[in-house]
Amino acid sequence: MTLDKGILIHNRYRIVDILGQGGMGSVYRAIDENLGVSVALKENLFTTDEYARQFRLEAVILANLRHPNLPRVSDHFVLGDMGQYLVMDFIEGEDLRYRMERVGMLAEEEAVHIGASMCDALAYLHTRKPPILHRDIKPGNVKISPDGHIFLVDFGLAKVYQSASQATTTGARAMTPGYSPPEQYGTARTDPRTDIYSLGATLYAALTGVIPEDGLARAMDNAQLTPLRKRNPKISRKLAAAIEKAMAVDPSDRFQTAEGFKTGLLASKSLTQQAPGSYKIIPPPPEALESSHEEQSTIVDENLPVNGDKPPRAKIPGPVPSILSSDHEDQPFVSPLKRQKERERKRRLALVRFALYTGLLLLILGGVLYFVPGLLPDDVRAMVPFIAPTATQTLTPTPVPTQTIPPTFTATLEEPTATNTPKPTQTMTPTFTPTPVAGAPTEELVNTPTLVPAPMLGGGAGQIAFASTRTGIPQIFLADLNGENAFQVTNMASGACQPSWSPDGMKMVFISPCPGNEDKYKNTSLYVINADGTGLITLDASPGGNFDPSWSPDGKTIAFTSLRTGQMEIFTIDVDDPDTVTQITKGASQFESRMPRWSPDASQLVYVVKRLGVYQIWLMNADGTEQKQIVRSGVQYSDYLPEWSPKNDLIIFNQRCATKFCNPYLMSISATDHSSEQGLRLPISIAFIENIDYSPDGFYIAYEGVGEAGNMDIFYMTLSGGDRVRLSTDPAQDFQPTWRPATPEP
């Protein structure tokens, strides 16, 4: 629960205003009425006994820190079930993030001074006993005071570092895409080199105006770090090399200490070492301090645009992480690419062993057959040329030596049909038919191969359907997750788009005609087609226009938007009895409904209502009862294209600015707890992301994005923004992706 302005907490701290808010607590500016000074009050809403014990332990350690580049922790307390609180110095000034917005790319010497100051602070933290890791270094946590002094602030993620044999059990780690190293995403051990990576990424962004490629994506070999000098050729080679070394994927390739990184930074500019706290930069001007004060109640987006323009400020507050951030870190970080190479090496070694053992077994078997004459009948023995005849055999000489050729085997495979189209990801088990030897009895062996779709990334059949203009007019295509074997499913004269899968993954419902990727479709009909392009039927061709189809998880009905009443309303149609069409919403004038999406149990529909000129996210039962708005973003934003997660824990949706232009944001809200009606913006550093569809297992999302040439392409990635893969590379426009469900085995 957010503390109100003016409230007195702990009989000492008067709340002045809120600086930031998130799911784990808030950050407040308060007045210490005992001392008459401003303080920063960090709140942690986790109040279990174990969290409270760990909080007190680490707060005591932080309270003993004394360094000129660190704020002082002056108090900590726990208020029953309300939360845990950490009191720190309030640092006046502007943060590095705001300076980057204000002046653009920083000067090289200024960045070196900031880096040296941060290295001094980190060296101090890392050499405490026990060592302390910051784990959330980014531009927003580097503060520049009115006299040009530099501070490392926000100990919300600080943790007491445990040795490799001392795995801790409480807390959670947070990640900032682009600034967090790959080991911080999983269960690998984090250590002082984690902070070195984040500081390197912060300096990279300050010198280029662009957030570097995500560490996890680089570790998965899905992205490569763009050389710093490619983005800013004015930077010296030595400084670029030092920063890029600090950002190495493998921790062993980075600077191993903050002192080492500082030495590399200073050497790039031939600067001498100074005492900690001595490095300063140009102070912020008064107007910058005023702007900074005005923005303290809003969390500003850390993500910088690729083109270097000023990014929009996020209006939805981000999470405020807890001081308790240790976890099960019992393994050193190993790059996933290295793991993959090691697995391939072991696989090759296993194949070599198998071949050697098989060859040895055949040699032994051949030796036994050769040296044990009575093991095989004489007539069989005489047919095999490499086995010597027994002494009792009678050999009949012939004018021309003959050799009996062993039977040959030919694989007989059935032609692919609508239900068993072979793909590279499928497993085929053919049975061989031997060619009979002349004069020998024949036996016909006939067996049709069984095609079983192999489990794929995302938990489905390993395919994504989407609309594409690559044939000139939109048609629906089906492609594997590597982007290969793209198969054209539809061939509608007026185009086809908006595919939605049946729950068994064997059919799709879609709309036609389709001139392109549009907001609303008029005079369209619903069609159903098999996944291989056969069995096309018209499901509903009522006048006005029918679009936004969504096949229910139980396979019985399809929800869709229709203009048959003169405005957008939601209807359902019975798949087995298309004449049974039911109107679900009946809005008054200027109250339209569209974009229905089913809950995983088919009992509810999340949908979009157009009111007051903007789109809103609503929820209702499958029969249209209990309609209610679940997201309230005001008239400044439009919320649209909702998608229900397969795990029934989240509803994600897109959001656009309603009064000005902005790229679509990706937002989320709980699918079960509707006590909060404020969506949260997902921290994904992608310039354009729209039309999301979950993978069947809920771990990945497919979406429309902007490709390198500026055209619309299909991508997929994890919900946290990792493992990003570009599925389509065709110069045509590709849009409206939908992940194929797992198909049942024949």
DRENTOR-772621 format. One record per residue (C-alpha): residue in one letter; y, x, z. Coordinates in steps of 0.02 Angstrom, whole numbers, padded with zeros to 5 digits, always signed. Each point is the difference from the previous one (the first is absolute). Layout:
aYXZ;...
***
This chain:
m+00000+00000+00000;t+00168+00073-00053;l+00123+00037+00141;d+00165-00094-00013;k+00167+00090-00008;g+00082+00018+00170;i-00161-00013+00101;l-00023+00125+00142;i-00172+00080+00001;h-00077+00102+00141;n+00158-00035+00100;r+00086+00140-00095;y+00005-00014-00190;r+00114-00129-00083;i-00055-00043-00179;v+00143+00025-00124;d-00086-00034-00166;i-00166+00021-00090;l-00020+00154-00111;g-00169-00044-00075;q-00145-00118+00019;g-00183-00004-00048;g-00172-00062+00045;m-00026+00120+00146;g+00171-00018+00081;s+00185+00030-00024;v+00131+00136+00022;y+00160-00047+00091;r+00167+00080+00035;a+00039-00024+00183;i+00124+00055+00133;d-00066+00092+00152;e+00108-00089+00129;n-00039+00132+00131;l+00073+00140-00106;g+00109-00096-00123;v-00077+00080-00155;s-00084-00068-00157;v-00189+00018-00011;a-00136-00043-00124;l-00131-00116+00076;k-00168+00004-00091;e-00118-00145+00033;n-00190-00002-00014;l-00082-00171+00014;f-00177+00066+00033;t-00027-00033+00186;t-00185+00027+00034;d-00044+00109+00149;e-00061+00142-00112;y+00160-00004-00104;a+00108-00005+00156;r-00092+00150+00074;q+00015+00101-00161;f+00183-00053-00019;r+00046+00066+00172;l-00094+00163-00029;e+00086+00039-00164;a+00170-00065+00056;v+00000+00123+00146;i-00037+00142-00122;l+00139-00054-00119;a+00123-00016+00144;n-00019+00186+00035;l+00053+00052-00175;r+00162+00098-00012;h+00057+00063-00170;p+00170-00002-00088;n-00072-00088-00154;l-00093-00136+00097;p+00068-00152+00094;r-00040-00004+00185;v-00125-00128+00067;s+00077-00056+00164;d-00106-00144+00063;h-00154-00107-00030;f-00065-00160+00079;v-00125-00142-00025;l+00054-00181+00029;g-00159-00098+00038;d-00054-00095-00155;m+00166+00025-00090;g-00028+00175-00066;q+00023+00186+00027;y+00170+00083-00021;l+00058+00178-00036;v+00184+00046+00031;m+00075+00139-00108;d+00171+00072-00040;f+00091-00103-00131;i+00054+00122-00136;e+00162-00049-00086;g+00019+00042-00184;e-00085-00034-00166;d-00181+00029-00043;l-00056+00106-00147;r-00059-00154-00092;y+00176-00072-00001;r+00076+00167-00049;m-00118+00007-00149;e+00059-00173-00053;r+00182+00049+00026;v+00006+00170-00088;g-00158+00002-00106;m-00099+00163-00006;l+00044+00122+00138;a+00064+00175-00031;e-00132+00136+00013;e+00078+00091+00149;e+00025-00163+00094;a-00184-00044-00022;v-00052+00173+00062;h+00106-00022+00158;i-00078-00171+00032;g-00174+00072-00029;a+00032+00148+00117;s+00063-00117+00138;m-00152-00112-00018;c-00115+00152+00002;d+00081+00055+00164;a-00034-00171+00075;l-00179-00004-00065;a-00037+00177+00060;y+00056-00054+00173;l-00107-00159-00003;h-00154+00087-00071;t+00004+00139+00131;r+00005-00116+00150;k-00153-00004+00112;p-00076-00113-00055;p+00077+00003-00176;i+00098-00153-00059;l-00003-00066-00179;h+00141-00109-00068;r-00099-00077-00146;d+00141-00103-00074;i+00123+00123-00076;k+00101-00081-00139;p+00185-00012-00049;g+00029-00149+00117;n-00052+00106+00150;v+00117+00146-00035;k+00170-00035+00080;i+00165+00091-00036;s+00127-00015+00141;p+00190-00012-00023;d+00015+00188+00028;g-00134+00043-00130;h-00138+00033+00126;i-00176-00047-00058;f-00126-00096+00105;l-00182-00051-00024;v-00009-00175+00074;d-00124-00143+00026;f-00150+00049+00105;g-00085-00165-00037;l-00149+00091-00076;a-00001+00156+00108;k-00170+00044+00070;v-00072+00130+00114;y-00110+00107-00110;q-00182+00011+00052;s-00118+00139-00049;a-00140-00031-00125;s-00123-00034+00142;q+00114-00125+00089;a+00007-00158-00105;t+00117-00130+00075;t-00028-00185-00007;t+00163-00096+00005;g+00145-00039-00114;a+00025-00014-00187;r+00074+00115-00130;a+00128-00062-00125;m+00032+00067-00175;t+00156+00012-00105;p-00055+00015-00183;g+00067+00158-00077;y+00039+00083+00167;s-00169-00010+00087;p-00134+00131-00040;p-00172-00060-00057;e-00086+00038+00166;q+00114-00125+00087;y-00075-00145-00100;g-00178+00015+00065;t-00096+00063+00150;a+00022+00186-00033;r+00083+00108+00132;t+00189+00014-00004;d+00080+00159+00065;p+00168+00092-00013;r-00025+00021-00187;t+00016-00190-00015;d+00184+00012+00054;i+00027+00147-00118;y-00056-00107-00149;s+00116-00144+00049;l+00149+00118+00021;g-00036+00076-00171;a-00005-00175-00077;t+00164-00044+00086;l+00087+00154-00072;y-00077-00038-00171;a+00077-00175+00004;a+00168+00067+00061;l+00010+00126-00143;t-00061-00116-00139;g+00046-00177+00054;v-00181-00049-00035;i-00143-00029+00121;p-00143+00120-00044;e-00168-00064-00059;d-00106-00071+00140;g-00110+00127+00091;l-00156-00109+00000;a+00016-00035-00187;r+00015+00188-00030;a-00153+00033+00109;m-00099-00128-00100;d+00057+00087-00162;n+00090-00160-00054;a+00170+00086-00003;q+00075+00174-00007;l+00157+00061+00087;t+00143+00011-00125;p+00073+00175+00016;l+00162-00005+00098;r+00095+00099-00132;k-00053-00125-00133;r+00099-00133+00094;n+00143+00117+00049;p+00009+00161-00105;k+00145+00065+00106;i-00117+00038+00147;s-00053+00181+00017;r-00180+00045-00037;k-00026+00073+00174;l+00059-00158+00089;a-00103-00113-00114;a-00154+00108+00029;a+00024-00007+00190;i+00016-00190+00002;e-00147-00026-00118;k-00108+00114+00107;a+00044-00104+00153;m-00061-00154-00097;a-00170+00069-00049;v-00138-00131+00006;d-00118+00113+00096;p+00074+00044+00172;s-00069+00177-00014;d+00112+00030-00153;r+00161-00048+00092;f+00107+00103+00116;q-00104+00008+00157;t+00148-00006+00121;a+00176-00070+00002;e+00065+00177+00025;g-00087+00054-00160;f+00080-00144-00096;k+00171+00043+00072;t-00019+00181-00055;g-00043-00057-00176;l+00152-00115-00008;l+00123+00131+00061;a-00072+00135-00114;s+00033-00109-00151;k+00188+00011+00034;s+00001+00173+00084;l+00062-00079+00162;t-00026+00079+00170;q-00082-00079+00150;q+00114-00091+00121;a-00029-00063+00175;p-00076-00176+00014;g+00137-00131-00010;s+00120+00115-00094;y-00031-00069-00174;k+00130-00130-00052;i+00051-00088-00159;i+00154-00095-00060;p+00033-00143+00123;p-00003-00179-00066;p+00173-00073-00038;p+00067-00138+00114;e-00033-00136-00130;a-00183+00054-00008;l-00013-00019+00189;e+00076-00173-00011;s-00123-00051-00137;s-00142+00071+00102;h+00052-00106+00151;e+00006-00155-00110;e-00177+00029-00058;q-00082+00038+00166;s-00068-00177+00015;t-00094+00014-00165;i-00147+00111-00043;v+00041+00092-00162;d-00138+00030-00125;e-00061+00181+00000;n-00058-00013-00180;l+00117+00078-00128;p-00005-00059-00181;v-00071+00114-00132;n+00160-00004-00102;g+00105+00061+00145;d+00109-00156+00015;k+00040-00064+00173;p-00147-00104+00061;p+00023-00178+00063;r+00001-00016+00188;a-00145-00099+00066;k+00048-00156+00096;i-00171-00023+00079;p-00017+00114+00152;g-00139+00129-00006;p-00124+00042+00138;v+00052+00101+00151;p-00152+00106+00041;s-00064+00035+00175;i+00009+00164+00093;l-00189-00017+00017;s-00063+00065-00165;s-00154+00104+00034;d-00167-00053-00071;h-00177+00058-00035;e+00045+00166-00081;d-00161+00097+00012;q-00011+00069-00177;p+00111+00125-00092;f+00081-00065-00159;v-00091+00034-00161;s+00074-00052-00166;p-00096-00146-00078;l-00002+00097-00163;k-00086+00145+00089;r-00123-00122+00078;q-00038-00070-00172;k-00029+00174-00073;e-00113+00044+00147;r-00100-00160-00029;e-00016+00042-00184;r-00058+00176+00043;k-00133-00067+00118;r-00054-00127-00130;r-00021+00136-00132;l-00096+00106+00124;a-00114-00147+00038;l-00033-00027-00186;v-00044+00184-00022;r-00120-00009+00147;f-00078-00158-00071;a-00024+00082-00171;l-00078+00155+00079;y-00117-00101+00110;t-00049-00112-00145;g-00035+00150-00113;l-00103+00083+00137;l-00099-00159+00027;l-00038-00015-00186;l-00056+00182-00007;i-00116-00028+00147;l-00069-00159-00078;g-00026+00088-00167;g-00087+00144+00087;v-00117-00117+00090;l-00043-00091-00161;y-00027+00165-00089;f-00108+00086+00128;v-00103-00148+00062;p-00106-00053-00149;g-00084-00150+00080;l+00159-00085+00056;l+00027-00092-00165;p-00131-00084-00110;d-00051+00106-00149;d+00065-00121-00131;v+00171-00006+00081;r+00000+00188+00026;a-00036+00027-00185;m+00155-00100-00050;v+00120+00114+00097;p+00027+00159-00101;f+00063+00115+00140;i-00155-00028+00112;a-00151+00106-00040;p-00162-00093-00043;t-00144+00005+00123;a-00157+00099-00035;t-00100-00160-00029;q+00116-00065-00136;t-00054+00006-00184;l+00137+00056-00115;t-00004-00059-00180;p+00097+00115-00116;t+00113-00081-00130;p+00078+00074-00157;v+00179-00038+00056;p+00054+00018+00182;t+00063-00164+00068;q+00104-00037+00154;t+00009-00163+00090;i+00179-00044+00040;p+00028-00076+00171;p+00069-00178+00003;t+00185-00015-00028;f+00108-00120+00098;t+00140-00107-00069;a+00120-00096+00113;t+00017-00182-00049;l+00165-00075+00059;e+00053-00180-00017;e+00164-00033-00092;p+00141-00037+00124;t+00030-00183+00034;a+00135-00100+00088;t-00081+00031+00169;n-00051+00181-00014;t+00131+00095-00099;p-00040+00183+00035;k+00140+00103+00072;p+00009+00181+00058;t-00001-00061+00179;q-00161-00100-00018;t-00177+00056+00039;m-00130-00032-00140;t-00186+00015+00032;p-00091-00003-00170;t-00190+00005-00019;f-00071+00115-00135;t-00123-00056-00134;p-00124+00137-00053;t-00040+00027-00184;p-00190-00020-00016;v-00111+00138-00069;a-00092-00048-00160;g-00170-00073+00038;a+00036-00028+00183;p+00012-00172+00078;t+00179-00062+00013;e+00087-00086+00143;e+00174-00072-00025;l+00117+00030+00145;v+00155-00111-00008;n+00133-00001+00134;t+00183-00046-00009;p+00119+00114+00094;t+00085-00073+00153;l+00186+00029+00011;v+00069+00000+00177;p+00187+00028+00025;a+00021+00153+00111;p+00112-00020+00153;m+00169+00070-00043;l+00164+00051+00079;g+00078-00155+00073;g-00163-00087+00038;g-00015-00096-00165;a-00076+00029-00170;g+00120+00143-00033;q+00108-00091-00128;i+00174-00074-00011;a+00055-00136-00120;f+00180-00004-00060;a+00112-00066-00138;s+00061+00120-00134;t+00106-00007-00158;r-00097+00142-00083;t-00059-00117-00139;g+00177-00065-00032;i-00009-00156+00109;p-00065-00008+00178;q-00189-00008+00017;i-00113+00027+00151;f-00091+00166+00012;l-00133+00066+00120;a-00005+00186+00044;d-00099+00114+00114;l+00090+00083+00145;n+00016+00162-00097;g+00098-00093-00134;e-00139+00019-00129;n-00104-00127-00096;a+00142-00126-00011;f-00077-00159-00069;q+00102-00142-00078;v-00059-00161+00081;t+00112-00129-00085;n+00058-00023-00179;m+00121-00146+00013;a+00116-00026-00147;s+00146-00038+00115;g-00042+00131+00130;a-00083-00005+00171;c+00046+00061+00175;q-00008-00037+00188;p-00188+00032+00022;s-00085-00054+00161;w-00184+00038+00036;s-00135-00120+00057;p-00072+00059+00167;d-00161+00060-00083;g+00097+00111-00122;m-00081-00080-00153;k+00144-00108-00065;m+00189-00003-00009;v+00128-00139-00006;f+00159+00042-00098;i+00146-00082-00088;s+00052-00013-00182;p+00117+00009-00093;c+00078+00154+00078;p+00148+00084-00086;g+00015+00137+00133;n+00021+00040+00184;e+00114-00144+00049;d+00050-00090+00159;k-00043-00176-00060;y-00112-00061-00142;k+00029-00164-00093;n-00125-00098-00106;t-00145+00107+00060;s-00180-00052+00033;l-00139+00065+00113;y-00154+00079-00079;v-00163+00070+00069;i-00095+00142-00085;n-00150+00110+00041;a+00034+00182+00044;d-00072+00056-00168;g+00117-00114-00100;t-00126-00139-00036;g-00006-00181+00057;l+00184-00042-00020;i+00042-00176+00061;t+00163-00094+00028;l+00012-00049+00183;d+00166-00094+00003;a+00124-00031-00142;s+00116-00127+00080;p+00180+00001-00065;g+00143+00097+00079;g-00087+00163+00041;n-00135+00063+00118;f+00004+00178+00068;d-00023+00109+00157;p-00188-00037+00010;s-00099+00055+00154;w-00190-00025+00011;s-00056-00050+00175;p-00119+00117+00095;d-00132-00137+00010;g+00004-00018-00190;k+00027-00188+00003;t+00183-00022-00045;i+00145+00086-00086;a+00176-00017+00069;f+00144+00014-00124;t+00183-00039-00032;s+00041-00142-00119;l+00158-00070-00079;r-00080-00168-00040;t+00113-00090+00126;g+00158+00079-00069;q+00012+00138+00130;m-00118+00133+00069;e-00133-00073+00116;i-00171+00062+00056;f-00158-00087-00058;t-00188+00032+00016;i-00134-00033-00128;d-00188-00018+00028;v-00091+00135-00098;d-00156-00108-00028;d+00099-00159-00034;p+00163+00049-00089;d+00056-00183-00003;t+00024+00010+00189;v+00177+00067+00021;t+00090-00017+00167;q+00185+00025+00034;i+00019+00101+00160;t+00189+00018+00020;k+00129-00137-00029;g+00169+00079+00025;a+00164-00092-00016;s+00131+00048-00128;q+00051+00184+00015;f-00158+00034+00101;e-00131+00077-00115;s-00169+00080+00041;r-00101+00129-00095;m-00106+00162+00007;p-00146-00064+00108;r-00125+00125+00072;w-00155-00045+00100;s-00047+00061+00174;p-00168+00093+00004;d-00087-00155+00072;a+00081-00119-00127;s+00074-00105+00141;q+00184+00042-00030;l+00123+00043-00137;v+00147+00117+00012;y+00130-00044-00131;v+00182+00015-00050;v+00135-00132+00022;k+00165+00008-00095;r+00142-00058+00113;l+00186+00041+00006;g-00020+00102-00159;v-00126+00123+00075;y-00189+00009+00016;q-00081-00016+00173;i-00178+00031+00062;w-00085-00157+00068;l-00174-00044+00065;m-00101-00162-00004;n-00177-00066+00017;a-00104-00014-00158;d+00032-00188-00005;g+00190+00024+00008;t+00023-00044+00184;e+00095+00099+00132;q+00122+00083-00118;k+00111+00129+00085;q+00109+00150-00043;i-00072+00162+00070;v+00129+00128-00063;r+00187-00020+00024;s+00100+00130-00095;g+00161-00100-00022;v+00094-00034-00160;q+00023+00186-00038;y-00181+00024-00054;s-00133-00086-00104;d-00181+00013+00060;y-00134-00030-00130;l-00176+00044-00067;p-00094-00013+00166;e-00178+00069+00013;w-00123-00030+00141;s-00101+00151+00060;p-00191-00019-00007;k-00007+00043+00185;n+00116-00146+00042;d+00117+00113+00099;l+00151+00016-00116;i+00097-00093-00132;i+00095+00120-00112;f+00136-00054-00119;n+00144+00063-00105;q+00183-00015+00046;r+00154+00017-00110;c+00185-00005+00036;a+00069-00174-00040;t+00184+00043-00019;k-00009+00171-00083;f-00125+00106-00096;c-00132+00100+00091;n-00177+00053-00039;p-00135-00107+00082;y-00054+00046+00176;l-00178-00019+00065;m-00001-00102+00160;s-00133-00060+00123;i-00021-00128+00137;s-00146-00046+00112;a-00118-00128-00077;t-00051-00070+00170;d+00144+00028+00122;h+00153-00098-00057;s+00105+00027+00156;s+00109+00122-00097;e+00076-00063-00161;q+00070+00169-00053;g-00093+00097-00134;l-00020+00187+00016;r+00033+00115-00146;l-00148+00115-00035;p+00052+00185+00000;i-00057+00041-00177;s+00109+00120-00100;i-00021-00081-00171;a+00151-00051-00103;f-00079-00158-00075;i-00151-00096+00066;e-00036-00182-00038;n-00140-00128-00025;i-00122+00068+00131;d-00187-00038+00002;y-00120+00058+00136;s-00166+00085-00037;p-00150-00101+00062;d-00022+00112+00154;g+00186-00010+00044;f+00029+00188+00004;y+00089+00017-00170;i+00131-00094-00097;a+00031-00011-00187;y+00179-00029-00059;e+00124+00006-00143;g+00102+00159-00004;v+00114+00096-00116;g-00087+00139-00098;e+00072+00165-00058;a+00071-00073-00161;g+00083-00145+00092;n-00127-00130-00055;m-00099-00111+00118;d-00172+00070+00049;i-00139-00043+00122;f-00027+00109+00154;y-00107-00009+00155;m+00006+00088+00169;t-00037-00023+00184;l+00110-00120+00097;s+00085+00150+00083;g+00050+00071-00169;g-00135+00135-00015;d-00129+00035-00138;r+00121-00065-00133;v-00082-00017-00171;r+00081-00054-00164;l-00128-00113-00084;s+00086-00035-00166;t+00092+00126-00108;d+00022-00103-00160;p+00182-00006-00062;a-00012-00191+00001;q+00050-00108+00148;d-00144-00024+00124;f+00024-00125+00141;q-00080-00129+00119;p-00150+00101+00064;t-00143-00086+00090;w-00146+00093+00080;r-00173-00059-00053;p-00108-00063+00146;a-00174+00071+00028;t-00121-00083-00121;p-00170-00058+00063;e-00155+00095-00053;p-00103-00087-00136;
***
